[in-house]
Amino acid sequence: MIVNEFILKPYKQLLENGAAAYIAPSNIALVKYWGKKAHQIPANPSVSFTLDHCKTTTTLKFEKKTSEGFSFDVFLEGVLEEDFKPKIEQFFKRIEIYLPFLSAYHFVIETSNTFPHSSGIASSASGMSALALCLMQIEQQLNPNISKEFFNKKASFLARLGSGSACRSIEGDLIVWGTHANIEGSSDLVGVKYPYEVHQNFKNYRDTILLVDKGEKQVSSTVGHNLMHNHPFAEQRFQQAHSNMDALILIFKSGDLDAFISIVEREALTLHSMMMSSDPYFILMKPNTLEIINKIWTFRAQTGLHVCFTLDAGANVHVLFPQSEAIEIQEFIKTELAVHCQNGHFIEDKLGLGAQPIKI
Ligand code: PMV
């Protein structure tokens, strides 16, 4: 599948060398993307909060070379990472048609995360988005008249080909990816800003990430998405995602936090139910994940505060709550939930506005 919109005219002249740098955020899905078709096309639409604190910073230096093929070195926190090479090599292969300069240069990719590498937080969304943005910055140096809108759109398109959810990590603060009949401009190819009214209740929404299990992911997302092929409940799940998106359109407008909580927690548990009922099957929650969920439910029933949880494909818990209730809920997290985290470790985050270029 080739999308001509993202193929520009041949460059008049290549630069000898140069550099690009970007800082890009992670994101947390409210309606989850789980299951994909060929060419990184999502099986259902998703919507996410862009985060503010959990970010990846990437610097990309490039220098003309004469050899064939791709050539790059990748460093994480200053350490050469051979393990990252196959994923980046595959990414370059997928996007070369859109960025023909890729085989003309040797690249040095230097990357670092604001969250600890071993935290169990997926760095692929922020990492792939930062890399895609750096590549777009080079494209802009070769083609100075591309618009900001095209820049972001193509960056999202490229990031998706690195890691699906990365296409939601270019802008903020609420991003939709995947075609939905009632969301104008929504697309399977790129993440777009949620286009409708959003109630004050969702401004500066908080996400405190509880690090329950900092280990390697038990199931890679590639394996996970593939489990949705031939899954007995796949079709119903994809339909449910569409109707949950419809429900969220009304909720974002009205600010109904109880309805929001019901959708978000159901989405998280459905994601895990899909894994628990696939072949092979997995349980990615840990005993502490369930302890935390139960404590959140008890606290919510006792206080009436609007705290809820969501989960990625792992054991860590994202605790979501409105800014107006932050003081009481942060206190609850510190005194009641932190004991269930590895070494008491959690990260306080909130909605963010998207990626930023860095001057170098
Ligand atoms: O972008 P991927 O292929 O790593 O998939 C991410 C899937 C979830 O994080 C579980 C859900 C989502 O929509 O982000």
Residues whose N, C-alpha, C, O or C-beta is under 5 A from the ligand:
A	BS01	PMV	A29 V31 K32 Y33 S46 S163 G164 S165 A166 S221 D312 A313
